[in-house]
Amino acid sequence: LYQLIMGRLLAIDFGLKRTGIAVTDSLQIIANGLDTVPTHTLLAFLQTYFLKEVVDQVVIGMPKNLDNSDTDSTAGVRFFIKSFKKKFPEMAIIEHDERFTSQLAMQAMIAGGMSKKDRRVKGTVDRISATIILQSFMESQD
């Protein structure tokens, strides 16, 4: 009896200084925050992670304004996508609308009873934002 091996989905909340990363479990059911890394180390972090874990797809949050125009961050994300495709040509990378994820992450931390001091830790917001991007992407696939 053969068992279908599924890889994880990995989401990136790209920032100019820090990047939040989230992944699913191997059955692609639950999204969890994985880490926040300095953006200049992101490609190296992903390379190491891809050697340890099977990843089917990478989802990257695409920042847009309410009117769907680019934000100040959009060009940085597009540049990263080009670098990613050069380094990992076999890996699928999918853009997903990330509007409101930072606000949703902040609301989730407040609702979860996280202290004001802990909410100020920027990496936490980035990791939770990546998790929300991943969850939103997964829901959009149903």
N, C-alpha and C positions, 0 to 999 in steps of 0.2 A: 504494500500500500504506500503510495507516494504522498508526501505531505507538501502542499504548496508553500514555498518559502516566500514570504513577503518582506520587503525591505521597509524601513521606516520612511516617514516623510519628515523633512527638516525645514524649519521656517527661520527666516532671517529678518530681524528688525534692524535695518542698516542705519547706522549713525556715523557722522563724520569722526567722532572720537571713540564711541563705544558701540558695539553691536550686540543685540540680544539674540539668543539662539534657543529655539524650542524644537522638540522632536516628539514623534508619536512612539508608542510601543510598537513591537514588531507586527502586531495585528492591525495597526493603523486605526485603533479605536480611541485611545486617550492621548491628548496633547499635554506635554509637560515642559516647563522651562528647563533648559539644559545648562546654559551658562551665559555670561556676558563677557565679551573679550574686547581688548583694545582693537579698534578697527584695523590698524596697520598689521595685526597678527591674524586677521580673519582667514585668509587663504591657507596659511600654514595650519591653523586650528582645524579647518575643514579637511585638509589633506590627511591629517592624523586621524580624525574621526572616521573618515571614509575607509581607512585601512582597518579600523576596528569593527565598524558596523556596516550592514548593508543598507543603503539609502536608495529608495526608488526615485524620489523627486525632491527638489529643493523649491520651496515657495519663498519668494521675497516680497516684502511689503513695498508697494509702490506709492509714494506720497503724492497726493493730489489735493488741490484746493476744492472747495465745495462746488465750484463751477467747472470742475474737471481739468483746470489748467495746472501746469507744473508748479510745484512749490520750490523754495530755495534748495531743498534737499534732493529733488528729483534727478538733477544732472549727476550728482554723486552716486546715486543708486544705479543709474544707467551705465556709468563708467565702471562701477563694480561688476555689473552683469557681464560686460565685455571681458573684463579680466577673468571672471569666473569661467566663462565659456572657453577662453583660451587655455586655462589651466585644467579644466575638467570637461573636455569636449563631448564626452559620452554621457554626461549627467544632464538630465532635464532640469531647467530652471524656469519656474512659472511666476509671472508677476501677479500679485493680488492686491486689490485696493486696501490701503491701510488707514483710510480716513477714520478718525475717532479712536484709534487703538490706544493712544497714550492716555486719553481721557478715560476710556473704559478700564485701562490698567489701574489708573489712580482710584477710580470708583471701586474696583474689585478689591484693592488693598484696604480701602476704608471699610468696605462691607465686611471684609475678613478680619477686621479688628486690628490691623497693623498700626503700630504707633507712628506718630508724626515723624519721629526721628528715623525709623526704619523706612518710611515712605520717601525720605529725602535721599536715601541711597540710590543713586541714579541707575546703577546696574539692575536693581530690582525692577524698576519700571520697564527697562529695555527687555528684560527676560519675560516679564508678564505680557508686554506688548507682542513679543514674538509668539507667545503661546496663544494669544487672542487671534493673531493673524492666521496661525495654523488651524485653530478651531473653526474660524470663519471659512477658511478655504475648504476644510473637510465637510462642513455643513453645505457649502455651495455645490459639492460634488454629488450629493444625494439625489 
